[in-house]
């Protein structure tokens, strides 16, 4: 049974990792602007994650899988909507130039966490258990 990854990063290491990710965007571009805009929220969410890990919640493989499954569903929905709006919106055009496509990576994660044969059903079960 898969387990959650260790959360041994210090806040300084997390900030450095965030800065490296932000630097992948074009200078003065939309990605860097977005990363700068969400930086404080990201720091807060990392602190919350650390608290959850210390409380033992993210070390529970079931909870970890459920959290990643929810992020997968959200990411897939966002990327599908962006594809649907392709060519119809200037912001979407700019976003698509960045070439982001995270859904396949999440799907690979889901296969590893839930099993290649059943992951889609498992994710659907999680979504049904947590209606919006």
C-alpha positions as CSV (number, residue, x, y, z in Angstrom):
1,X,0.0,0.0,0.0
2,X,1.5,3.4,-1.0
3,X,2.3,5.9,1.7
4,X,2.4,9.6,1.7
5,X,5.7,11.3,1.0
6,X,7.8,12.7,3.9
7,X,7.3,16.3,4.7
8,X,10.7,17.1,6.0
9,X,11.2,20.2,4.0
10,X,11.9,23.4,5.9
11,X,10.0,26.5,5.0
12,X,13.2,27.9,3.5
13,X,13.5,24.9,1.3
14,X,9.9,25.2,0.2
15,X,10.4,28.9,-0.6
16,X,13.5,28.1,-2.7
17,X,11.5,25.4,-4.5
18,X,8.7,27.9,-5.1
19,X,11.2,30.4,-6.5
20,X,12.7,27.8,-8.9
21,X,9.2,27.0,-10.1
22,X,8.3,30.6,-10.6
23,X,11.5,31.3,-12.5
24,X,10.4,28.8,-15.1
25,X,8.0,31.4,-16.4
26,X,8.8,34.2,-18.9
27,X,10.2,37.3,-17.3
28,X,7.2,39.7,-17.0
29,X,4.9,36.9,-18.2
30,X,1.6,35.7,-16.9
31,X,2.9,32.7,-15.1
32,X,5.4,34.7,-13.0
33,X,2.7,37.3,-12.3
34,X,0.3,34.5,-11.1
35,X,3.0,32.9,-9.0
36,X,3.8,36.2,-7.4
37,X,0.1,36.9,-6.7
38,X,-0.4,33.6,-5.0
39,X,2.9,33.5,-3.0
40,X,1.4,34.4,0.4
41,X,-1.5,32.0,0.0
42,X,1.0,29.3,-1.0
43,X,3.1,29.9,2.1
44,X,0.0,29.7,4.2
45,X,-1.1,26.4,2.5
46,X,2.4,25.0,3.1
47,X,2.2,25.8,6.8
48,X,-1.3,24.2,6.9
49,X,0.1,21.1,5.2
50,X,2.9,20.9,7.7
51,X,0.5,21.2,10.5
52,X,-1.6,18.4,9.0
53,X,1.5,16.2,8.5
54,X,2.5,16.8,12.1
55,X,-1.0,15.9,13.2
56,X,-0.6,12.7,11.3
57,X,-3.3,13.3,8.7
58,X,-1.2,13.3,5.5
59,X,0.8,10.3,6.7
60,X,-2.4,8.3,6.3
61,X,-2.2,6.9,2.7
62,X,-6.0,7.0,2.3
63,X,-6.3,10.7,3.1
64,X,-3.2,11.5,0.9
65,X,-4.8,9.6,-2.0
66,X,-8.1,11.4,-1.6
67,X,-6.5,14.8,-1.5
68,X,-4.5,14.0,-4.7
69,X,-7.6,12.6,-6.4
70,X,-9.5,15.8,-5.7
71,X,-6.6,17.9,-7.1
72,X,-6.6,15.6,-10.2
73,X,-10.3,16.2,-10.8
74,X,-9.9,20.0,-10.4
75,X,-6.9,20.1,-12.7
76,X,-8.5,18.0,-15.3
77,X,-11.7,20.2,-15.2
78,X,-9.6,23.4,-15.5
79,X,-7.5,22.0,-18.4
80,X,-10.7,20.8,-20.2
81,X,-12.3,24.2,-19.9
82,X,-9.1,25.9,-21.2
83,X,-9.2,23.5,-24.3
84,X,-12.9,24.3,-24.8
85,X,-12.1,28.0,-24.8
86,X,-9.1,27.6,-27.1
87,X,-9.1,30.4,-29.7
88,X,-12.0,32.2,-28.0
89,X,-10.3,34.2,-25.2
90,X,-7.0,36.2,-25.1
91,X,-6.1,35.1,-21.6
92,X,-6.6,31.4,-22.6
93,X,-4.4,32.0,-25.6
94,X,-1.6,33.3,-23.4
95,X,-2.0,30.4,-20.9
96,X,-1.9,27.8,-23.7
97,X,1.4,29.3,-25.0
98,X,2.9,28.2,-21.7
99,X,2.3,24.6,-22.7
100,X,1.0,23.3,-19.3
101,X,-0.6,19.9,-19.4
102,X,-0.7,18.4,-15.9
103,X,-3.6,16.0,-16.3
104,X,-1.5,13.1,-17.8
105,X,1.0,13.4,-14.8
106,X,-1.9,13.3,-12.3
107,X,-3.3,10.3,-14.2
108,X,0.0,8.5,-13.8
109,X,-0.1,9.3,-10.1
110,X,-3.6,7.9,-9.8
111,X,-2.5,4.7,-11.4
112,X,0.4,4.3,-8.9
113,X,-1.8,5.3,-5.9
114,X,-4.9,3.3,-6.7
115,X,-3.8,0.7,-9.2
116,X,-3.9,0.8,-13.0
117,X,-7.1,-1.1,-13.4
118,X,-9.3,0.6,-10.8
119,X,-8.1,4.2,-10.4
120,X,-10.9,5.8,-12.4
121,X,-13.6,4.1,-10.4
122,X,-11.7,4.9,-7.1
123,X,-11.5,8.6,-8.1
124,X,-15.1,8.7,-9.0
125,X,-16.1,7.2,-5.7
126,X,-14.1,9.9,-3.9
127,X,-15.7,12.6,-5.9
128,X,-19.2,11.2,-5.1
129,X,-18.3,11.0,-1.4
130,X,-17.3,14.7,-1.4
131,X,-20.0,16.6,-3.4
132,X,-19.4,20.3,-3.9
